[in-house]
């Protein structure tokens, strides 16, 4: 056997070959066969643009679905969440859009650095982004900690996806499954709402003959101190009053209450009291007294909308206050239709955690010079929603509730005022908030440090908002008049609470019980009465709103379980020789405020757990949380500048107020909350 033939045998194949110089063993230059590439030596393939975008869609959809889970858990646990009821599809959609934008950015960067479009890099990028989005749902975590966690997860995912794709269809299948899940969820929400609507329509009884339509228009945060048509009957203020010609014209043919007092200086308890007839310290559930930001109304209470719905009224609510007037607060009880959150790009953006984190970034807002709340629902939108609904339901009878929010902070000065302010002025120094629990808002910082010019700019922003509200009131009245709808429609216009614009060195509301935060406009237009201007100068409380509405509708408030007294008694009495009403005696208006999350120690509400207020025809008494007392003579001191609580001659009057307070607040003992 030759040596050549011997070398091809088993022993020959197993012998070690000598390497050729400059050539790897078994390489082409040696005449051998190249070994197959291993997983470790093979470079990961670059993904096509379509594959990267499909990856973005898949990660976006599933990230959005994961974000909805803690919201659902909180809702089932009775929490109050400030997101649209359509979050089941809005959140996945918002995340998908953000992931698609990120995917496009990755593709653009990949044109310069092709390694960025390799599968491990793309998977690492989207996995880190998904981790960030889901973890940001816990809104109190620091951004740096979230970023570090996202980078760590992304790196690990990138390492584990270096190998070949074993089943390329998995991505497409996961996208289809996610789309089906989101679509079914959205359809179920829509079918549920329609089913509830049809159920209550079938339960309604026939309405009373000639029952009037009733529209309740609440001007959120509009104070009486700023309205010129109230003349000298409003609380004093250093801020100029505002002309609201449309509201003033309506008042000229209506009943005007010049001393209407809110049950509380913020939205939810004030609305809750108006809707149920209960005082603001009797509205919450079994968890404690009062109504605070984390709790809605006690569902065991009956609302005016429930009573009217059961009496055959179509009921509809259209609200601009998305912080404390959305349906889940309990204010939506009894309404067949309740329009709160819009389906808008801004609302969709705020439905995902990354959108909310960007919206509350003060540094980014300052760069963009955009301090408005992203999902601000303007009065024009509220009016449009009502008028659209009215097109199909004007035959009535109906009860429509409208809440317009334009006068609530942040209110920005007009352009002419902003441009006249020097550089560095505080008019645009805001802190922004955006979260599932806190909602979307913005607050001007350090208002108490503003100089006179800055305070004037701040007040100019408020007054400008009142002007916009008046224009929308005029538009609504003109349109209803054109339709002939005012002939059988009672229109009630009121503020829910006031606003402080520097009086007592205080700004905003929900921090004191001074009259600037409690005194509000109240106008009642009833076409069934003589078209004359009537003025009621007695003190009245908005707590009686529910009883008044039911009285005007011909329903019995007492049998319906609605406490309070109808204010109609004030304009059904005879008039004197001057044309003014011979009024019943003034009420004593009770108001309450509980300490919330405010931190400024000089705020009156920070002195204790709760503070209480009584207003009668001549005096205003306040019991603070630390047991201290304030007393103001409203006939000589409407600006509440002089506290009379330490004056000996007023001791008996203060003692009378202490005893009177116990009728409204039994929890008060010995003069201390």
C-alpha positions in Angstrom: 0.0 0.0 0.0 1.5 3.3 -1.0 2.1 6.1 1.5 -0.4 8.3 -0.3 -3.2 5.8 0.0 -2.2 5.2 3.6 -2.6 8.9 4.4 -6.2 8.8 3.4 -7.1 6.1 5.9 -8.6 6.6 9.3 -5.2 7.3 10.9 -4.3 9.8 8.2 -7.5 11.8 8.7 -6.8 12.0 12.3 -3.2 13.3 11.9 -2.4 16.9 12.8 -1.7 19.0 9.7 1.0 21.6 9.6 -0.2 25.1 9.2 0.8 27.0 6.2 2.5 30.3 6.8 0.1 33.2 6.7 -2.9 31.0 6.5 -5.2 29.6 9.2 -5.5 25.9 9.5 -7.9 24.4 7.0 -8.2 27.8 5.3 -8.5 28.3 1.5 -4.9 28.9 1.1 -4.1 25.4 2.6 -6.5 23.8 0.3 -8.8 22.7 3.2 -12.5 23.4 3.9 -13.4 26.4 6.0 -15.0 25.5 9.3 -18.7 26.5 9.8 -19.3 29.8 11.6 -20.4 29.4 15.2 -23.0 31.5 17.1 -20.2 33.3 18.9 -18.3 34.2 15.7 -21.3 35.3 13.6 -22.1 39.0 13.7 -25.7 39.8 14.5 -27.7 40.8 11.5 -29.0 44.3 11.0 -32.8 44.5 11.2 -34.8 46.0 8.3 -36.6 49.3 8.9 -40.0 47.4 8.8 -38.7 44.9 11.4 -37.5 47.7 13.8 -40.9 49.5 13.5 -42.8 46.3 14.1 -40.6 45.8 17.2 -41.5 49.3 18.3 -45.2 48.6 17.9 -45.0 45.4 19.8 -43.0 46.9 22.7 -45.3 49.9 22.8 -48.5 48.0 22.9 -47.4 45.5 25.6 -45.8 48.3 27.7 -49.1 50.2 27.6 -51.1 47.1 28.6 -48.7 46.6 31.6 -49.2 50.3 32.5 -52.9 49.8 32.8 -52.7 47.0 35.4 -51.9 49.2 38.5 -54.6 51.6 37.4 -57.1 48.8 37.3 -55.9 47.5 40.7 -56.4 51.0 42.2 -59.8 51.4 40.7 -61.0 48.1 42.0 -59.6 49.1 45.4 -61.7 52.2 45.5 -59.0 54.7 44.6 -59.7 57.9 42.8 -57.6 58.0 39.6 -57.4 61.1 37.4 -57.3 59.5 34.0 -59.8 59.1 31.2 -62.2 56.1 31.4 -60.7 55.2 28.0 -57.3 54.6 29.5 -57.5 50.9 28.5 -56.9 51.9 24.9 -55.4 55.4 25.3 -52.4 54.2 27.3 -51.3 51.5 24.8 -51.9 54.0 22.0 -49.8 56.7 23.7 -46.9 54.2 24.4 -47.1 52.9 20.9 -46.7 56.3 19.4 -43.8 57.1 21.7 -42.1 53.8 20.8 -42.6 54.4 17.1 -41.0 57.8 17.4 -38.1 56.2 19.2 -37.9 53.6 16.5 -37.7 56.3 13.8 -35.0 58.0 15.8 -33.1 54.7 16.0 -33.4 54.2 12.3 -32.1 57.7 11.6 -29.1 57.1 13.9 -28.5 53.8 12.3 -27.8 55.5 9.0 -24.7 56.9 10.7 -23.9 54.0 13.0 -25.2 50.8 11.4 -24.5 48.7 14.5 -27.5 50.5 16.2 -29.9 48.6 14.0 -28.6 45.1 14.9 -31.1 43.0 16.7 -29.4 42.9 20.2 -29.0 46.7 20.2 -32.6 47.3 19.1 -33.9 44.8 21.7 -31.8 46.3 24.4 -33.0 49.8 23.5 -36.7 49.0 23.4 -36.5 46.8 26.5 -34.9 49.6 28.5 -37.5 52.0 27.3 -40.3 49.7 28.3 -38.8 49.2 31.7 -38.6 53.0 32.1 -42.2 53.4 31.1 -43.6 50.8 33.4 -41.5 51.8 36.4 -42.4 55.5 35.9 -45.9 54.5 36.7 -44.7 54.6 40.3 -44.5 58.4 40.1 -42.5 59.2 43.2 -39.4 57.4 42.1 -36.4 59.5 41.1 -35.7 59.7 37.4 -32.0 58.8 37.8 -32.9 55.6 39.6 -35.4 54.7 36.9 -32.9 55.4 34.2 -30.2 53.2 35.9 -32.7 50.3 36.2 -33.8 50.7 32.6 -30.2 50.6 31.4 -29.5 47.5 33.4 -32.5 45.7 32.0 -31.7 46.8 28.5 -28.1 45.5 28.7 -29.3 42.1 30.0 -31.9 41.7 27.3 -29.3 42.7 24.6 -27.0 40.0 25.9 -29.7 37.3 25.8 -30.8 38.1 22.2 -27.4 37.8 20.4 -28.3 34.4 19.0 -30.4 33.7 15.9 -34.2 34.2 16.0 -35.7 30.8 16.5 -39.3 31.7 15.6 -39.5 35.0 13.5 -43.3 34.8 13.7 -43.5 35.4 17.4 -43.1 39.2 17.0 -46.0 39.4 14.6 -48.2 37.2 16.7 -47.6 39.2 19.8 -48.5 42.4 18.1 -51.7 40.9 16.8 -52.6 39.6 20.3 -51.9 43.0 21.9 -54.0 44.8 19.2 -56.9 42.4 19.8 -56.6 42.9 23.6 -56.7 46.7 23.3 -59.5 46.7 20.8 -61.7 44.3 22.9 -61.1 46.5 25.9 -62.1 49.6 24.1 -65.2 48.0 22.7 -66.2 46.6 26.1 -66.0 50.1 27.7 -68.1 51.6 25.0 -70.7 48.8 25.2 -70.8 49.1 29.0 -71.5 52.8 28.8 -74.2 52.3 26.2 -75.7 49.5 28.2 -75.9 51.7 31.4 -77.4 54.5 29.4 -80.1 52.2 27.9 -80.8 50.6 31.3 -81.6 54.0 33.0 -83.6 55.2 30.1 -85.8 52.1 30.5 -86.1 52.7 34.3 -87.2 56.4 33.9 -90.8 57.3 34.6 -92.8 59.7 32.5 -92.0 63.3 33.2 -94.4 65.8 34.8 -96.5 67.8 32.4 -94.9 71.2 31.6 -91.8 70.3 33.6 -89.2 73.0 33.0 -85.7 72.4 31.7 -83.0 73.4 34.2 -79.4 74.4 33.4 -76.9 74.7 36.2 -73.8 76.6 35.1 -71.0 76.6 37.7 -68.3 79.2 37.1 -65.4 77.4 38.8 -63.2 79.6 41.0 -65.2 82.8 40.1 -65.4 85.1 43.1 -68.0 87.7 43.8 -65.3 90.3 44.8 -64.3 90.7 41.2 -67.7 91.2 39.5 -68.7 94.8 38.9 -72.5 94.1 38.6 -72.7 93.2 42.3 -71.9 96.9 43.1 -70.9 97.6 46.6 -72.3 94.4 48.1 -69.2 92.3 47.4 -66.1 91.8 49.7 -63.5 94.5 49.4 -60.4 93.9 47.4 -57.4 95.9 46.1 -57.8 94.1 42.7 -59.9 95.9 40.1 -63.3 94.5 39.3 -64.1 93.0 35.9 -67.0 93.8 33.5 -68.9 90.7 32.5 -71.5 92.3 30.2 -73.3 89.0 29.2 -73.6 87.8 32.8 -74.6 91.3 33.9 -77.3 91.5 31.2 -78.7 88.1 32.4 -78.6 89.3 36.0 -80.6 92.4 34.9 -83.6 90.1 34.2 -83.0 87.5 36.9 -82.9 87.1 40.7 -79.5 88.1 42.0 -78.2 86.9 45.3 -75.6 89.4 46.5 -74.4 87.4 49.6 -74.1 83.8 48.4 -71.6 81.8 50.4 -69.9 78.5 49.3 -70.0 75.6 51.7 -66.2 75.1 51.2 -63.5 77.0 49.4 -62.7 74.3 46.9 -64.4 72.3 44.2 -65.3 68.8 45.4 -67.0 69.6 48.7 -68.7 72.7 47.4 -70.2 70.8 44.4 -71.0 67.8 46.6 -72.9 70.0 49.0 -74.8 71.7 46.1 -75.7 68.3 44.6 -76.8 66.5 47.9 -77.9 69.3 50.2 -75.6 68.1 52.9 -73.0 70.3 54.6 -69.5 69.8 53.4 -68.5 68.0 56.6 -71.0 65.3 56.0 -70.1 64.2 52.4 -67.5 61.5 52.6 -67.7 57.8 53.2 -67.0 55.8 56.3 -63.3 56.5 56.2 -63.5 59.9 58.0 -65.1 63.4 58.2 -65.1 65.8 55.4 -64.3 65.4 51.7 -60.6 65.4 50.8 -58.6 64.9 47.7 -58.3 61.2 47.9 -62.0 60.4 48.5 -65.2 61.1 46.6 -68.7 61.5 47.8 -70.3 58.9 50.0 -72.3 56.8 47.4 -75.1 56.4 50.0 -76.0 60.0 49.6 -78.7 60.9 47.1 -77.9 63.6 44.4 -80.2 66.0 42.7 -79.4 64.3 39.4 -80.6 61.0 40.6 -83.9 62.4 41.8 -84.5 64.2 38.5 -83.5 61.2 36.4 -86.0 59.0 38.3 -88.6 61.7 37.7 -88.3 61.5 34.0 -85.6 64.1 33.4 -82.8 63.6 30.9 -79.6 64.4 32.9 -76.3 65.4 31.4 -73.1 66.8 32.8 -70.3 68.7 31.0 -67.3 69.6 33.1 -64.0 71.4 32.6 -62.6 70.7 36.0 -60.7 67.4 35.5 -59.1 67.6 39.0 -62.2 67.4 41.2 -65.3 67.2 39.0 -64.8 64.1 37.0 -67.3 61.3 37.2 -65.5 59.1 39.7 -65.6 61.7 42.4 -69.3 60.9 42.8 -70.5 64.0 41.1 -71.4 61.9 38.0 -74.1 59.9 40.0 -77.5 60.3 38.4 -76.3 61.6 35.0 -77.2 59.6 31.9 -74.5 61.5 30.1 -71.3 62.8 31.7 -68.6 64.4 29.6 -65.4 65.0 31.5 -62.1 63.9 29.9 -61.8 64.5 26.1 -60.5 62.2 23.5 -57.7 64.5 22.4 -53.9 64.2 21.6 -53.1 65.9 24.9 -55.2 63.5 26.9 -53.7 60.5 25.1 -50.2 61.9 25.8 -51.0 62.2 29.5 -52.4 58.7 29.6 -48.9 57.1 29.7 -46.3 57.4 32.3 -43.6 58.8 30.1 -46.0 61.5 28.8 -46.9 62.5 32.3 -43.2 62.7 33.3 -42.4 65.0 30.4 -45.5 67.1 31.0 -44.4 67.9 34.6 -40.7 68.7 33.7 -40.3 72.3 34.8 -37.0 72.7 32.9 -38.6 71.5 29.6 -41.6 73.7 30.2 -39.4 76.8 30.8 -37.5 76.1 27.6 -40.7 75.8 25.6 -42.4 78.8 27.5 -45.5 76.7 27.7 -47.1 76.7 31.1 -50.7 75.8 30.3 -52.1 72.5 31.5 -51.9 70.1 28.5 -55.4 68.7 28.9 -57.0 72.0 29.9 -60.7 71.8 28.8 -61.7 75.3 28.0 -65.2 76.8 28.4 -65.6 76.8 24.6 -65.3 73.0 24.5 -67.7 72.6 27.5 -70.3 74.8 25.8 -69.9 73.0 22.4 -70.4 69.6 24.1 -73.6 70.9 25.8 -75.0 72.5 22.6 -74.3 69.4 20.6 -76.1 67.3 23.2 -78.9 69.9 23.3 -79.4 69.5 19.5 -80.8 66.0 20.1 -82.4 66.4 23.5 -83.9 69.9 23.5 -87.4 68.5 23.7 -86.7 67.7 27.4 -87.4 68.0 30.1 -83.7 67.9 30.9 -81.3 68.9 33.7 -77.9 69.9 32.4 -74.9 70.7 34.6 -72.0 72.7 33.2 -68.7 73.4 34.9 -66.3 75.8 33.3 -62.7 76.0 34.5 -61.0 78.8 32.8 -60.7 81.0 35.9 -58.7 78.3 37.8 -54.9 78.5 38.0 -52.8 78.5 36.0 -54.2 81.7 34.5 -51.7 83.5 32.3 -51.6 87.3 31.8 -52.6 88.6 28.4 -49.9 89.0 25.9 -49.8 92.8 26.3 -49.2 92.4 30.1 -46.5 89.7 29.6 -44.5 91.7 27.1 -44.5 94.7 29.4 -43.0 92.8 32.3 -39.2 93.0 32.9 -37.0 90.0 32.4 -37.0 87.7 35.4 -40.5 88.4 36.4 -42.4 85.7 38.3 -45.4 85.6 36.0 -44.0 82.5 34.3 -42.4 80.8 37.3 -44.5 77.7 37.6 -44.3 74.2 39.1 -46.0 71.6 36.9 -47.8 68.5 38.1 -48.9 65.5 36.1 -49.8 62.1 37.6 -52.5 59.4 37.8 -53.3 60.5 41.3 -52.8 64.2 41.2 -54.0 64.9 37.7 -52.5 67.6 35.5 -52.0 71.1 36.9 -49.6 73.9 37.4 -49.1 76.4 40.2 -47.3 79.7 40.2 -44.4 79.6 42.6 -43.7 82.0 45.5 -46.7 84.2 44.7 -46.4 85.9 48.1 -42.9 87.2 47.1 -44.3 89.0 44.0 -43.8 92.8 43.7 -46.8 95.0 43.0 -46.3 94.8 39.2 -46.1 91.0 39.3 -49.2 90.8 41.4 -51.0 93.0 39.0 -49.9 90.7 36.1 -51.2 87.7 38.1 -54.6 89.4 38.7 -54.7 90.4 35.0 -54.5 86.7 34.1 -57.5 86.0 36.3 -59.5 88.9 35.0 -58.7 87.9 31.4 -60.1 84.4 32.2 -63.3 86.0 33.4 -63.6 87.9 30.2 -63.3 84.6 28.2 -65.9 83.0 30.4 -68.3 85.9 29.8 -67.9 85.6 26.0 -68.9 81.9 26.2 -71.9 82.7 28.4 -73.0 85.2 25.7 -72.5 82.5 23.0 -74.5 80.0 24.9 -77.4 82.4 25.6 -77.5 83.6 22.0 -77.6 80.1 20.7 -80.3 78.9 23.1 -82.3 82.1 22.4 -82.0 81.4 18.6 -83.4 77.8 19.3 -86.2 79.2 21.4 -84.9 77.1 24.3 -84.9 79.8 26.9 -88.7 80.0 26.9 -89.0 76.9 29.2 -85.5 76.8 30.7 -84.5 77.9 34.1 -80.9 79.0 34.1 -78.8 79.1 37.4 -75.4 80.6 37.3 -73.1 80.4 40.3 -69.5 80.2 41.4 -68.5 77.1 43.4 -65.9 79.0 45.5 -63.9 82.2 45.2 -60.2 83.1 44.8 -57.7 85.1 46.7 -55.5 87.5 44.7 -53.2 88.8 47.5 -55.8 89.7 50.1 -54.5 88.7 53.6 -51.2 87.9 51.7 -52.9 84.8 50.4 -53.4 83.5 46.9 -55.6 80.7 45.4 -58.1 79.0 47.6 -58.4 75.9 49.9 -56.1 77.6 52.4 -58.4 79.9 54.3 -62.1 80.8 55.0 -61.9 84.5 54.2 -64.8 85.9 52.2 -62.7 86.3 49.1 -62.6 82.5 49.0 -66.2 81.9 50.0 -68.3 84.7 48.5 -69.6 83.8 45.0 -72.1 85.1 42.4 -75.5 83.5 42.2 -78.0 84.4 39.5 -81.4 82.6 38.8 -83.2 83.2 35.6 -86.7 81.8 35.5 -88.8 82.6 32.4 -92.0 81.7 34.3 -91.6 84.7 36.5 -92.0 88.3 35.5 -89.1 89.6 33.6 -87.9 92.0 36.3 -84.6 92.4 38.1 -84.8 91.2 41.7 -82.1 91.6 44.3 -81.8 89.4 47.3 -79.4 90.9 50.0 -79.9 88.1 52.5 -77.1 85.7 53.3 -77.7 82.4 51.6 -75.6 79.2 51.3 -75.1 77.2 48.1 -75.8 74.1 50.2 -79.5 74.8 49.3 -78.9 74.5 45.6 -80.2 70.9 45.4 -83.4 71.7 47.3 -83.9 74.8 45.1 -83.5 72.9 41.8 -86.0 70.2 42.9 -88.5 72.9 44.0 -88.2 74.6 40.6 -88.7 71.2 38.9 -91.9 70.5 41.0 -90.3 67.7 43.0 -90.3 67.2 46.8 -86.8 67.4 48.2 -87.7 66.2 51.6 -89.3 62.9 50.4 -86.3 62.4 48.1 -83.9 62.6 51.1 -82.4 65.9 50.1 -81.9 68.3 53.0 -81.9 72.1 52.8 -84.4 74.8 52.0 -85.4 76.1 48.6 -84.1 79.6 47.8 -87.2 80.2 45.8 -88.8 81.5 48.9 -86.7 84.6 48.6 -88.3 85.8 45.4 -91.9 84.6 45.9 -92.5 87.2 48.7 -94.0 90.6 48.1 -92.0 93.5 47.1 -91.7 96.8 49.0 -92.3 100.3 47.5 -88.7 100.4 46.1 -89.2 97.2 44.1 -86.8 95.2 46.4 -88.0 92.0 47.9 -89.4 91.8 51.4 -87.1 89.0 52.2 -87.2 86.3 54.9 -84.5 86.5 57.5 -81.0 85.8 56.4 -79.6 82.3 56.8 -76.4 81.6 58.7 -74.0 80.2 56.1 -71.7 77.4 57.3 -68.4 76.5 55.7 -65.6 74.1 56.5 -62.1 73.4 55.3 -59.9 70.4 56.2 -56.2 70.5 56.2 -54.8 68.8 53.0 -51.4 68.5 51.5 -50.4 72.2 51.7 -47.1 72.8 53.4 -47.0 76.6 53.8 -47.0 77.0 57.6 -48.6 80.5 57.6 -51.7 79.3 55.8 -54.7 79.5 58.2 -55.7 75.9 57.4 -52.4 74.7 58.6 -53.2 75.5 62.2 -55.0 72.3 62.8 -57.0 69.4 61.3 -60.0 71.6 60.3 -61.4 75.1 60.4 -65.0 76.3 60.4 -66.8 79.5 59.4 -70.2 81.1 60.1 -71.5 84.1 58.1 -74.7 86.0 59.0 -76.1 89.3 57.9 -73.5 91.4 59.9 -70.6 89.3 61.0 -68.1 86.6 59.9 -66.9 84.1 62.6 -64.0 81.7 62.0 -62.8 78.9 64.3 -59.3 77.9 63.4 -57.8 74.4 63.8 -55.7 75.5 66.8 -58.8 76.8 68.7 -58.1 80.5 67.9 -60.9 82.6 66.6 -61.5 85.4 64.2 -64.5 87.8 64.1 -65.1 90.5 61.4 -67.8 93.1 61.2 -69.0 92.9 57.6 -70.9 96.2 57.8 -67.9 98.3 58.6 -65.1 96.1 57.5 -66.0 94.1 54.4 -62.4 93.5 53.6 -61.9 91.7 56.9 -58.9 93.7 58.0 -59.7 94.0 61.7 -60.0 90.9 63.9 -62.4 91.7 66.8 -62.0 88.4 68.6 -59.9 90.1 71.3 -62.2 93.0 71.9 -64.1 92.6 75.2 -67.4 94.1 73.9 -67.7 91.2 71.4 -67.2 88.3 73.9 -71.0 87.6 74.1 -71.3 87.6 70.3 -68.4 85.2 70.0 -70.0 82.9 72.6 -73.2 82.9 70.6 -71.3 81.9 67.5 -69.6 79.0 69.4 -73.0 77.6 70.4 -74.4 78.1 66.9 -71.4 76.3 65.4 -72.2 73.1 67.3 -75.5 72.8 65.4 -73.6 72.5 62.1 -70.5 70.7 63.4 -71.2 68.4 66.4 -67.6 67.3 66.2 -66.6 70.7 67.6 -66.2 70.5 71.4 -65.3 73.3 73.7 -64.5 75.6 70.8 -61.8 73.3 69.3 -62.1 71.1 66.2 
